[in-house]
Amino acid sequence: AGWGRLCRLLSLGNKRADKKGTCQLHEADLMEWGEGLLFVVLPQPDKDFEHLPELLKRLNGRFPDQIYLGLVPRYDGHDRRNFALLVDIAADAGVPVIATNDALMHEAGRKSMADVVTAIREHVPVQKAGFRLAAHAERHLKDADEMARLFRRHPEAIANACRFFERLSFS
């Protein structure tokens, strides 16, 4: 049933999107089709978090124990401050934080391939893709030791990631 609702959400979001490769969902869509799903809210790195607390509270009110707030290292010098702020926001909203890397590729050596895929999606040559490309190759899958190092000040985020994956069932 959960898989069916996820497929419905993705179909709705893809149909509504203005360009290929994007998915546009609204909060009302999640409220209607989110039963039985687990959500990780990933705040945009270049946005303020002004509306995040209320969004988390609404989602958590509708889907208790299904909402997580993702901590994503951006390697921009602000991770420590942003993580501390997000941990406070999550605690106030009553949702756990979860460690994630927002992976774009399976290994750092694939950055040039990721750049090509981005350029294709954006319909521009790689040489003109500019800031559309990832700034570095850090958005790759990392092993447990590296994730523990990155989130050493927030071990609860690592523990919650483990619990999150233990909750997943798929057949």
CORGI-V158531 format. One line per field, one symbol per residue. burial: b if it has 16 or more other ideal C-beta (glycine too) atoms within 10 Angstrom, else e. A space follows every 10 residues. Layout:
burial: ???
//
This chain:
burial: eeeeeeeebe ebeeeeeeee eeeeeeeeeb eebbeebbbb bebeeeeebe ebeebbbebb eebeebbbbb bbbeeeeebe ebbeebbebb eebebbbbbb beebbeeeee beebbeebbe ebeeebeebe eebeeebbbb ebeeeebeeb beebeebbeb beebeeeeee e
//
